[in-house]
Amino acid sequence: MDGVISVFHSHPTNTGLHTTRSWDFINLLEGIGDSTPSNGEELLRKASYGKDVIVGVLDTGVWPESESFNDKGMEPIPKSWKGKCKSGVGFNSSNCNRKLIGARYYLKSYEASFGPLDTRLDFRSPRDKNGHGTHTSSTIGGRRVSNASALGGFGSGTATGGAPLVRLAMYKVCWPIPGLTTAEGNTCLDDDVLAAFDDAITDGVQVISVSMGGSTSRPYIQDPIAIGALHAVKRNIVVACSAGNSGPSLNSVSNVAPWIITVGASSIDRIFPSPIVLGNDMTIEGESITPFRTRTYPLVYAGDVEIPGTTSNDTNGFCLPGTLSSKLVRGKAVFCRRGEVFQSLEVQRAGGIATVLGNRYDGRGVIGRPYLIPATVVYADKRIDVYNYIESNQNPNVTLIQPKTTLGTKPAPFMAPFTSRGPNDIEPNILKPDITAPGLNILAAWSEASPPLNVPSDHRVVKYKIDSGTSMSCPHVAAVAALLKAIHPRWSSPAIKSAMMTTAKITNNMGRTITDSLGNIASPFEYGAGHIQPSKAADPGLVYDASYMDYLLFLCGSTRILLDPFECPRVLPLPSDLNYPSLAIANLKKVMTVKRTVTNVGTKNSSYSLRINPPPGYSVKISPATLHFRATGEKRSFSITVKAKNTAKKNKFSFGSYTWSDGIHQVRSPITVSSQ
């Protein structure tokens, strides 16, 4: 990188992983045998399926033998590629091909913090022993693979990445934490992440996908992803990052730098229903991707079969490790109040043969797990029904119904309960996340060295797995960015970001506003500008462009700490004045005016009129109210004045939007504002 920008300690635990119906759901799936191509199919053809766009992935490595990374029929590697395929344990240059064109790994900072890598836990090479990196990279650019499915046949169909002809380069920066299982988390050290960004830039990637981040946001000067991404964007590389999995708490979003595309996670229109039937014939809704056949079991409540003294009033019934009595559990199904992987393992350890788990999140949005014993996750509001039945019957029993796959579910999308929310802790005058994409129960390729449950007692081997997280939504956006790069090679990275944001939708497949998993109306703090629409993003009409200099000026006005040698002007710009596709104003004092500039990327001789949906409690005036463009590439500026009314609620955010339209394009920008 150009000089030393900041010096800070590598934090071993600050940065971690944020862990194909989805492409059909966002209308980006090639039709088979259909004489009339869909909008998604037209987009793929225009983009030549992402041909020769190079996408770098910072993650846990890659399983190169996966059929998703075959290079059959692909042309020679682009001459612009300057990277390499680094050899290591179980990996050499022959593992790269015309699809997976590069692979590196970074251990210097990790080993400085933890000592030499324990090779029982991971490969000292780009090879993936976790599965996460294989999943994300195949989501971006995996080839079409017929008859792919998760364990048990769930999600069966043709697996494909969003841009199946892009070239992929893996930069392995995330490693196991000594003493913890893979299911308990990995770590990605700051200096290793920065080194990977540096190499990716030099190697010639055009898009970088980063499905990792801290559990909370960090100041830009201390954030290796923010620093690395700024250097990438300086070279016109698009950087997409996961928003984090710390929801539904507010102020939890990470990767908040404005030069990053920050991606939240939402559902698709597919679930895996697996109801249970109690002995009193009450049917309780549930979901599961654990393969099992319908069967009836004697049922006990975890709180009634615990070893005395191992729990408190707060932890009673949670199936915590070492709490269940084998004498009372053996041969039975156990109802755990709330839980996932480790609760199911505790039931199994104690001799239980099935489990009913209360969903850890309120509302819908069950994270599918392939448990080692028959298991169904019931919705949180139904836990009380299961508990009351058990406590009122001497010999309770439960029938677990074999799971199945159901498509076309409504409403969809809804916001995943785990997706991290705004407002932006570092700079509340920039709305984050930017956009949402599918991230709940996504099928993609997996490492054959990693069992599907990611625990030592799981010895199963799978080629594809269903996984959830903003880690899964981020590569969807990276793939769309690659397609837009192919169609519009001269567009800047901010223009590509703008195109995705201003064409995103905020309605579900019922025509209503997107909700959270509880059914409450969601806000831009959850979905940003909305749910991605790839085909519309290819033809946005107008874009909000920005330069590297604009980002430096933003830093002058926001933090006054620069990430590049630069002298700030005497009059510091307002952070809200950054030419961003959304508008956020925090702590408004009566009235504020900001400026925006749009560039016409549509047809010449076009006129755009304005529609304003002001946030409740505020007035919004935009001048001029009509924009005329004589040529493609022409720019027009306008001012936005936001004024607090007497009805504005103090210290609370209010949401609205403004939209430019020429009758064909709808260029929508969300507004978030709070007042003192």
C-alpha positions in Angstrom: 0.0 0.0 0.0 1.0 3.6 -0.5 2.8 4.5 2.7 1.8 3.9 6.3 -1.7 5.1 7.0 -2.2 3.8 10.6 -0.4 1.7 13.1 -2.5 -0.4 15.5 -2.4 -3.8 17.3 -4.0 -6.8 15.6 -7.0 -7.8 17.6 -7.3 -11.6 17.7 -11.1 -11.7 18.4 -12.3 -8.4 16.9 -12.9 -9.6 13.4 -14.7 -12.9 12.6 -16.9 -14.6 10.0 -20.5 -13.4 9.5 -21.9 -16.6 8.7 -29.9 -21.4 -5.1 -33.3 -20.7 -4.7 -32.1 -17.2 -3.8 -31.1 -16.4 -7.4 -34.5 -17.4 -8.7 -36.1 -15.3 -5.9 -34.3 -12.1 -7.0 -35.0 -12.9 -10.7 -31.5 -13.8 -11.7 -31.8 -17.4 -12.8 -31.4 -18.5 -16.4 -34.5 -20.2 -17.8 -34.3 -23.7 -19.1 -36.2 -24.4 -22.3 -38.2 -21.2 -22.2 -38.4 -19.4 -25.5 -39.0 -16.0 -23.8 -36.0 -15.0 -21.7 -36.7 -13.5 -18.3 -35.2 -10.1 -17.2 -32.7 -12.0 -15.2 -31.7 -14.2 -18.2 -31.3 -11.0 -20.3 -29.1 -9.5 -17.7 -26.9 -12.6 -17.5 -26.5 -12.7 -21.3 -25.7 -9.0 -21.5 -23.0 -9.5 -18.9 -21.8 -12.7 -20.6 -22.4 -14.4 -17.2 -19.7 -12.2 -15.7 -17.1 -13.6 -18.1 -13.5 -12.5 -17.2 -14.5 -10.2 -14.3 -12.2 -11.2 -11.4 -13.7 -11.4 -7.9 -11.5 -11.7 -4.9 -12.9 -13.3 -1.8 -11.4 -12.8 1.7 -12.5 -15.8 3.8 -11.5 -19.3 5.2 -10.2 -20.7 2.0 -11.7 -22.9 -0.8 -12.3 -26.5 -1.6 -11.1 -26.6 -5.2 -12.4 -30.0 -6.0 -16.0 -28.9 -5.7 -17.9 -29.2 -9.0 -18.9 -25.6 -8.5 -15.3 -24.6 -9.4 -14.9 -26.6 -12.6 -13.6 -24.7 -15.6 -15.1 -26.7 -18.4 -15.4 -24.6 -21.5 -13.9 -21.5 -19.9 -11.5 -19.4 -21.9 -7.9 -18.7 -20.9 -7.2 -16.6 -17.8 -7.4 -12.8 -18.5 -4.0 -11.2 -19.2 -4.8 -8.6 -16.6 -4.4 -11.2 -13.8 -1.2 -10.8 -11.9 -1.9 -13.1 -8.9 -0.7 -16.6 -8.1 -1.8 -19.9 -6.7 0.2 -20.4 -3.5 1.1 -23.9 -2.5 0.8 -25.4 0.9 -0.5 -28.4 2.8 -2.9 -30.3 0.5 -2.8 -27.5 -2.1 -0.6 -26.7 -5.0 -0.8 -24.8 -8.3 -2.7 -27.6 -10.0 -5.6 -26.9 -7.8 -6.2 -23.7 -9.5 -7.7 -23.6 -13.0 -9.5 -21.2 -15.3 -12.3 -20.7 -12.8 -10.3 -20.6 -9.5 -7.4 -18.5 -10.9 -5.7 -17.6 -7.7 -5.4 -18.6 -4.0 -3.2 -17.2 -1.2 -3.2 -17.6 2.6 -2.1 -15.3 5.4 -0.8 -16.6 8.8 1.8 -14.0 10.0 -0.4 -12.0 12.3 -2.4 -15.1 13.4 0.7 -17.0 14.4 2.1 -13.9 16.2 -1.0 -13.9 18.3 -1.7 -17.7 18.8 1.6 -19.4 18.0 2.1 -21.9 15.2 -1.1 -23.1 13.5 -2.4 -26.4 14.9 -2.6 -28.4 11.6 -5.2 -30.7 13.2 -7.6 -27.7 13.1 -6.8 -26.3 9.6 -4.7 -26.6 6.5 -1.6 -24.5 6.2 -2.7 -23.5 2.7 -5.6 -21.9 0.9 -7.6 -25.2 1.3 -10.8 -24.7 3.3 -11.4 -26.8 6.4 -14.2 -24.6 7.6 -16.6 -24.5 4.6 -17.5 -20.8 4.9 -15.2 -19.6 2.1 -16.2 -22.4 -0.2 -19.9 -21.4 0.4 -19.4 -17.7 -0.2 -17.2 -18.0 -3.3 -19.5 -20.6 -4.9 -22.5 -18.2 -4.2 -20.7 -15.5 -6.2 -19.3 -17.5 -9.2 -20.1 -21.2 -8.9 -20.8 -23.1 -12.2 -24.2 -24.7 -12.8 -24.3 -28.1 -11.1 -27.3 -30.3 -11.6 -28.9 -32.3 -8.8 -27.2 -30.5 -6.0 -28.8 -30.5 -2.5 -28.0 -30.3 1.2 -27.8 -33.3 3.4 -31.1 -35.2 3.2 -32.0 -33.8 -0.2 -33.1 -30.4 1.1 -33.0 -27.5 -1.4 -32.6 -30.0 -4.3 -32.1 -28.5 -7.8 -29.4 -26.9 -9.9 -26.8 -25.0 -7.9 -25.3 -21.9 -9.5 -23.5 -18.8 -8.6 -24.9 -15.4 -9.5 -22.2 -14.8 -12.0 -21.2 -18.3 -13.2 -18.4 -17.2 -15.5 -16.5 -14.8 -13.3 -13.0 -15.7 -12.3 -12.4 -16.3 -8.5 -9.4 -15.7 -6.3 -9.4 -16.8 -2.7 -7.5 -14.9 0.0 -7.5 -17.1 3.1 -7.4 -14.8 6.2 -9.6 -16.5 8.7 -8.4 -19.3 11.0 -9.7 -21.4 14.0 -9.4 -20.0 17.5 -7.3 -22.5 19.6 -9.5 -24.3 22.1 -12.8 -23.6 20.3 -14.7 -25.6 17.9 -15.4 -24.3 14.4 -19.0 -23.8 15.3 -17.9 -21.4 18.1 -16.1 -19.2 15.7 -13.0 -18.2 13.7 -10.8 -15.2 13.8 -9.4 -13.0 11.0 -6.4 -10.9 12.2 -6.1 -7.3 11.2 -2.7 -7.4 9.6 -3.5 -10.5 7.7 -6.7 -8.9 6.3 -4.8 -5.8 5.3 -2.1 -7.9 3.5 -4.8 -9.7 1.6 -6.4 -6.5 0.5 -3.0 -5.3 -0.7 -2.4 -8.4 -2.7 -5.9 -8.5 -4.2 -5.5 -4.9 -5.4 -2.1 -5.7 -6.9 -3.3 -9.0 -8.4 -6.0 -7.2 -10.5 -9.3 -8.2 -8.9 -12.3 -6.0 -9.9 -14.7 -6.9 -7.0 -13.9 -7.9 -3.5 -16.3 -9.8 -1.3 -15.7 -9.7 2.5 -18.1 -11.8 4.6 -16.5 -10.9 7.9 -16.4 -8.1 10.4 -16.4 -7.2 14.1 -19.3 -7.7 16.4 -19.5 -3.9 16.6 -18.3 -1.2 14.3 -14.8 0.2 14.7 -13.3 3.7 14.0 -12.1 3.7 10.4 -8.5 4.3 11.4 -8.6 1.1 13.5 -10.6 -1.0 11.0 -8.5 -3.0 8.5 -11.5 -3.7 6.3 -12.3 0.1 6.0 -8.6 0.9 5.3 -8.2 -1.9 2.8 -11.5 -1.2 1.1 -10.6 2.5 0.7 -7.4 1.6 -1.1 -9.4 -0.8 -3.3 -12.1 1.8 -4.2 -9.3 4.2 -5.1 -8.4 1.7 -7.8 -12.1 1.4 -8.8 -12.6 -2.0 -7.2 -16.1 -2.6 -5.8 -16.0 -3.9 -2.1 -19.1 -5.6 -0.6 -19.1 -6.5 3.1 -21.5 -8.3 5.4 -23.4 -6.1 7.9 -23.0 -8.5 10.7 -25.1 -11.0 12.6 -25.7 -9.1 15.9 -29.4 -8.3 15.3 -32.0 -7.6 16.1 -30.2 -5.0 18.4 -30.0 -1.5 17.1 -26.6 0.2 16.5 -25.1 -3.3 15.8 -24.2 -2.9 12.1 -20.5 -3.2 11.2 -18.5 -2.4 8.1 -20.0 1.0 8.0 -17.4 3.0 5.9 -19.3 4.8 3.1 -17.0 3.4 0.4 -18.2 -0.1 1.3 -21.4 -1.7 0.2 -22.8 -3.0 3.5 -25.2 -5.9 3.1 -28.0 -7.0 5.4 -29.7 -10.4 5.2 -33.3 -11.2 4.4 -35.3 -14.4 3.6 -36.3 -16.0 0.4 -39.6 -17.7 -0.4 -38.6 -21.2 0.7 -38.9 -22.8 4.1 -38.5 -26.4 5.4 -41.6 -27.1 7.5 -41.5 -29.8 10.1 -44.4 -29.5 12.5 -44.7 -31.5 15.7 -47.9 -33.0 17.0 -48.3 -33.2 20.8 -50.1 -36.1 22.5 -53.2 -34.0 22.9 -53.4 -33.7 19.0 -52.2 -30.0 19.1 -50.0 -29.3 16.0 -47.2 -26.8 16.5 -45.4 -25.2 13.6 -41.7 -25.8 13.2 -38.9 -26.0 10.7 -36.0 -28.4 10.2 -33.3 -29.5 7.7 -32.4 -32.5 9.7 -33.2 -35.7 7.7 -35.5 -38.0 9.7 -38.7 -40.0 9.3 -41.9 -39.2 11.1 -41.9 -40.9 14.6 -43.5 -40.5 18.0 -41.3 -40.2 21.1 -41.9 -39.9 24.9 -41.3 -36.2 25.7 -39.7 -34.4 28.7 -39.0 -30.8 29.4 -35.3 -30.0 30.0 -36.0 -28.1 33.2 -37.5 -31.3 34.7 -34.6 -33.5 33.9 -31.6 -31.4 34.9 -28.8 -32.4 37.3 -29.5 -30.6 40.6 -27.3 -27.5 41.0 -26.3 -27.1 37.3 -28.7 -24.3 36.4 -30.2 -21.2 37.8 -33.6 -19.7 37.4 -32.3 -17.8 34.3 -30.9 -20.9 32.6 -33.4 -23.5 33.6 -34.6 -25.5 30.6 -32.0 -24.3 28.2 -30.2 -27.7 27.7 -26.8 -26.1 28.6 -23.8 -28.4 28.4 -23.5 -30.8 31.3 -26.9 -30.0 32.8 -29.1 -33.0 31.7 -29.4 -36.2 33.7 -28.8 -39.3 31.5 -30.9 -41.3 33.8 -34.0 -39.2 33.1 -33.3 -38.4 29.5 -32.2 -41.7 27.9 -34.5 -42.9 25.2 -36.7 -39.7 25.2 -37.2 -36.5 23.2 -36.2 -33.4 25.1 -37.8 -30.0 24.8 -35.3 -27.2 25.2 -36.7 -23.7 25.8 -34.3 -22.1 23.4 -31.3 -23.3 21.5 -29.4 -24.7 18.5 -26.3 -26.7 18.0 -24.9 -27.1 21.5 -28.3 -27.7 23.0 -28.9 -30.6 20.6 -25.5 -32.0 21.4 -26.3 -31.9 25.2 -29.5 -33.9 24.5 -27.6 -36.4 22.5 -24.8 -36.6 25.2 -27.4 -37.4 27.9 -28.9 -40.2 25.8 -31.8 -38.3 24.3 -32.9 -39.6 20.9 -34.7 -36.5 19.6 -35.2 -32.8 20.5 -37.7 -30.0 20.1 -35.8 -26.7 20.2 -37.4 -23.3 20.9 -36.3 -20.8 18.2 -33.6 -18.5 19.6 -35.2 -15.6 17.9 -38.7 -14.3 18.3 -41.0 -14.6 15.3 -40.2 -16.4 12.1 -36.7 -16.9 10.7 -35.4 -20.3 11.7 -31.8 -21.0 10.9 -31.7 -24.4 9.4 -29.2 -26.9 11.0 -28.5 -30.5 10.1 -28.6 -31.9 13.6 -27.2 -35.3 14.6 -30.5 -36.5 16.1 -34.0 -35.8 14.9 -34.8 -32.2 15.7 -37.4 -29.6 15.0 -37.2 -25.9 15.9 -40.6 -24.5 16.9 -41.4 -20.8 16.7 -40.7 -18.8 19.9 -44.3 -17.9 20.5 -45.3 -21.6 20.5 -42.8 -22.7 23.3 -45.4 -22.0 26.0 -47.8 -24.4 24.3 -45.2 -27.2 24.4 -44.3 -26.5 28.0 -47.9 -26.3 29.2 -48.7 -29.6 27.5 -45.7 -31.4 29.1 -46.4 -30.0 32.6 -50.1 -31.0 32.5 -49.6 -34.6 31.4 -48.2 -37.6 33.2 -46.8 -39.3 30.1 -46.4 -36.7 27.4 -45.3 -37.6 23.9 -44.6 -35.9 20.7 -44.6 -36.8 17.0 -41.9 -35.1 14.9 -43.1 -34.8 11.3 -40.6 -35.5 8.5 -39.4 -32.2 7.1 -40.1 -31.1 3.5 -39.2 -28.2 1.2 -41.9 -25.7 0.5 -41.5 -22.9 -2.2 -43.4 -19.8 -2.9 -44.0 -18.9 0.7 -45.4 -15.5 1.7 -44.5 -13.0 2.9 -41.0 -12.9 1.4 -38.6 -11.4 1.8 -38.7 -10.6 5.5 -35.6 -9.4 7.4 -33.6 -12.1 9.0 -33.7 -11.8 12.8 -30.0 -11.9 13.1 -29.1 -9.2 10.6 -27.3 -6.3 12.2 -29.2 -3.0 12.4 -28.4 0.7 12.2 -28.1 3.4 13.0 -24.4 3.8 12.1 -22.4 4.1 15.4 -19.3 5.6 13.7 -21.1 8.2 11.5 -24.8 8.4 12.0 -25.1 10.8 9.0 -24.4 7.9 6.7 -27.2 5.3 6.6 -26.1 1.7 7.1 -26.7 -1.0 6.0 -26.9 0.0 2.3 -29.0 -2.9 0.9 -30.3 -6.3 1.8 -30.0 -9.6 -0.1 -30.9 -13.3 0.5 -29.0 -14.6 3.6 -31.4 -17.0 5.4 -30.9 -20.7 4.6 -28.9 -20.4 1.4 -27.6 -23.5 -0.4 -24.0 -23.4 -1.8 -20.9 -25.6 -2.1 -19.1 -26.8 1.1 -15.7 -28.1 2.1 -15.6 -31.9 2.3 -13.2 -31.5 5.2 -15.9 -29.8 7.2 -18.9 -31.7 8.6 -22.2 -29.9 8.1 -22.7 -29.2 11.9 -19.0 -28.1 12.3 -18.5 -30.0 15.5 -16.0 -32.8 16.3 -18.6 -35.4 16.9 -20.1 -34.9 13.4 -18.3 -37.2 10.9 -20.7 -36.7 7.9 -19.3 -35.4 4.6 -21.3 -33.1 2.3 -20.6 -31.3 -1.0 -23.4 -28.7 -0.5 -24.8 -27.1 2.6 -27.6 -24.7 3.7 -26.1 -21.9 5.7 -27.3 -18.5 7.1 -25.9 -15.1 7.8 -25.0 -11.8 6.3 -22.0 -13.8 5.1 -24.4 -15.4 2.7 -26.1 -12.2 1.6 -22.8 -10.3 0.9 -21.7 -12.6 -2.0 -25.1 -12.1 -3.7 -24.3 -8.4 -3.9 -20.7 -9.1 -5.0 -22.0 -11.3 -7.8 -24.4 -8.6 -9.0 -21.5 -6.1 -8.8 -19.5 -8.4 -11.1 -22.3 -8.5 -13.6 -22.7 -4.7 -13.6 -18.9 -4.4 -14.1 -19.2 -6.6 -17.2 -22.1 -4.6 -18.6 -20.8 -1.2 -17.7 -16.9 -1.5 -17.5 -16.5 2.3 -17.4 -18.8 2.8 -14.3 -17.1 3.7 -11.1 -17.4 1.6 -8.0 -19.7 4.2 -6.3 -21.9 4.3 -9.5 -22.3 0.5 -9.3 -23.2 0.8 -5.6 -25.7 3.6 -6.4 -27.3 1.5 -9.2 -28.1 -1.3 -6.8 -29.3 1.0 -4.0 -31.6 3.3 -6.0 -33.3 0.4 -7.8 -33.8 -1.8 -4.7 -37.4 -2.5 -3.6 -39.0 -2.2 -0.2 -42.0 -4.5 -0.8 -42.4 -8.2 -0.5 -44.1 -10.8 -2.7 -47.5 -9.7 -1.3 -47.0 -6.1 -2.5 -46.6 -4.9 1.1 -43.7 -3.2 2.9 -41.0 -5.6 3.9 -41.3 -6.6 7.6 -39.0 -8.1 10.2 -39.4 -11.7 11.4 -42.1 -10.7 13.8 -44.3 -9.2 11.1 -43.5 -5.6 12.1 -42.8 -3.0 9.3 -39.1 -3.0 8.8 -37.1 0.2 8.4 -34.0 1.4 6.5 -31.9 0.5 9.6 -32.7 -3.1 8.6 -32.8 -3.1 4.8 -31.0 0.1 3.9 -32.3 1.2 0.5 -34.2 -2.1 0.1 -34.0 -5.6 -1.4 -31.6 -6.0 -4.3 -33.1 -6.2 -7.9 -30.3 -7.1 -10.2 -32.0 -6.5 -13.5 -33.2 -3.1 -12.6 -29.7 -2.2 -11.3 -28.3 -2.7 -14.8 -30.4 0.2 -16.0 -30.9 2.7 -13.1 -31.4 5.8 -15.2 -29.4 8.0 -12.8 -26.5 7.3 -10.4 -24.9 9.2 -7.5 -21.2 9.1 -8.2 -18.3 9.9 -5.9 -14.6 10.1 -6.2 -11.7 9.1 -3.9 -11.3 12.8 -3.1 -14.9 12.9 -2.0 -14.3 10.2 0.5 -11.2 12.0 1.8 -13.3 15.2 2.2 -15.9 13.1 4.0 -13.3 11.9 6.4 -12.3 15.6 7.0 -15.8 16.5 8.1 -16.6 13.2 9.9 -13.6 12.1 11.9 -10.9 14.6 11.0 -8.6 11.6 10.9 -7.5 10.7 7.4 -6.6 7.4 5.9 -4.4 8.9 3.3 -2.0 11.9 3.2 -4.3 14.9 2.5 -4.8 18.4 3.7 -8.4 19.2 4.8 -9.9 22.5 3.7 -10.4 25.3 6.2 -14.2 24.9 6.0 -15.0 21.3 6.7 -17.7 19.6 4.7 -20.8 18.1 6.4 -20.8 14.3 6.4 -24.3 14.4 5.0 -23.0 16.3 2.0 -21.2 13.2 0.7 -22.9 12.4 -2.7 -24.5 9.3 -1.3 -27.5 7.4 -2.7 -29.3 7.7 0.7 -29.7 10.6 3.0 -29.2 10.5 6.8 -29.3 13.5 9.1 -28.7 12.8 12.8 -29.4 15.4 15.6 -31.0 18.0 13.3 -31.2 21.5 14.7 -34.3 22.9 13.1 -33.2 22.9 9.5 -30.4 21.7 7.2 -29.7 21.8 3.5 -27.5 19.3 1.7 -26.5 18.9 -1.9 -26.6 15.9 -4.2 -25.5 15.4 -7.8 -26.8 12.7 -10.2 -25.3 11.5 -13.5 -27.5 10.4 -16.4 -26.6 6.9 -17.4 -29.8 6.4 -19.3 -31.1 7.9 -22.5 -30.4 11.4 -23.8 -33.0 14.1 -23.8 -34.7 12.8 -20.7 -36.5 14.6 -17.9 -36.9 13.5 -14.3 -39.7 14.7 -12.0 -39.7 14.4 -8.2 -41.8 12.5 -5.7 -41.2 13.1 -2.0 -42.4 11.0 0.9 -41.3 13.1 3.9 -40.4 11.5 7.2 -43.2 12.0 9.7 -42.5 15.2 11.7 -40.4 16.8 9.0 -40.8 18.8 5.8 -38.5 18.0 2.8 -38.0 20.5 0.0 -35.9 19.7 -3.1 -34.8 22.2 -5.7 -35.1 22.1 -8.6 -38.0 19.7 -8.7 -37.3 18.7 -12.3 -34.0 17.6 -13.9 -33.4 17.8 -17.6 -30.6 15.9 -19.4 -29.6 16.5 -23.0 -26.9 13.8 -23.1 -25.8 10.6 -21.4 -23.1 11.3 -18.9 -24.5 14.8 -18.1 -24.7 15.8 -14.4 -27.3 17.8 -12.5 -27.2 19.0 -8.9 -30.0 19.7 -6.5 -30.4 20.8 -2.9 -32.4 19.0 -0.2 -33.7 21.0 2.7 -35.0 19.1 5.7 -36.9 21.0 8.4 -38.2 19.7 11.7 -41.8 20.4 12.5 -43.3 20.8 16.0 -44.5 17.2 15.7 -40.9 15.8 15.3 -40.1 13.4 18.1 -36.8 14.3 19.8 -33.9 11.9 19.6 -35.9 9.4 17.6 -35.4 8.6 13.9 -38.0 9.1 11.3 -38.0 7.6 7.8 -39.0 8.7 4.4 -37.8 8.8 0.8 -37.5 10.8 -2.4 -37.7 9.5 -5.9 -36.7 10.8 -9.3 -38.6 9.3 -12.3 -38.7 9.8 -16.0 -41.7 7.4 -16.3 -39.4 4.4 -16.9 -36.8 4.6 -14.2 -37.6 5.0 -10.5 -34.5 6.4 -8.7 -35.4 6.1 -5.0 -33.3 7.3 -2.0 -34.3 6.6 1.6 -34.3 9.4 4.1 -33.5 8.9 7.8 -33.6 11.9 10.2 -33.6 12.6 13.9 -33.7 15.9 15.8 -32.4 17.3 19.1 
